[in-house]
Amino acid sequence: MKKKNLALLTIALVILIASSVIVAYFFWGKENQNLPTTIRVACVGDSLTQSTEYPYDLSMQLGTKGYTVRNFGAGSTTVSLNSETPYMNTTVFHDALDFQPDIVIIMLGTNDAQPNLHRYNTSFVDDYVKLITAFEGLSSKPKTWVVLPPPIFSNQSGRIDPQFFMQTIVPDIEQAANKTKSPTIDVYSALAIYPDYFPDGVHINDEGAKLIANEIYKSILSQNKTNFS
């Protein structure tokens, strides 16, 4: 008799637990299915991304609207796969891929203006296209923006060629964007009238970082109006 009662009690407990799971699904699970999905934004770049406040400033602007911004900058890196420090050879690049972003902001090319890399410029556009394609091939199917990097106001270090950057690298970046049908964000022009934002002629201060973040914010806003309502 006791065994029979124990069996009945066990069955009742199983039914109760199953009922609770079903109720939780319909009243909690379905409700959460309607919650907004966080949009992941990957900021890809060199030291102008890694060592500045722009990704943080962008995060502050987008954060309240359901966006998560991550900094995937790697200092001294290049687009060129022939240099000693290609961005695509870094662990940060693979971290950015693993992030499965919904939006990718790429701001690279400044270090490709180094005089010792001029001889590799013939493959610059193709290498940039490979970088963009690597992100566009992700299962998250991200929207990729290509940023025309900030101008170079001086060559204090002797490592960057301002004329080559302006006359060759920037047009090449635009060409890579056109080939992949990626929209561009013209940070170059936006900062061209603010030389005081560049303490060493190349790297930006906090004011410059805020301006970059704002230009990117406006671009995302213009393409994703429904997400900002």
Secondary structure, DSSP 8 states (H G I E B T S, - for coil): -HHHHHHHHHHHHHHHHHHHHHHHIIIIIHHHHTS---EEEEEEESHHHHTSSHHHHHHHHHGGGTEEEEEEE-TT-BS-TTSSSBGGGSHHHHHHHHT--SEEEEE--GGGG-GGGGGGGGGHHHHHHHHHHHHHTSTT--EEEEEE-------TTSS--HHHIIIIIHHHHHHHHHHTT--EEEHHHHHTT-GGG-TTSSS--HHHHHHHHHHHHHHHHHH-GGGG-
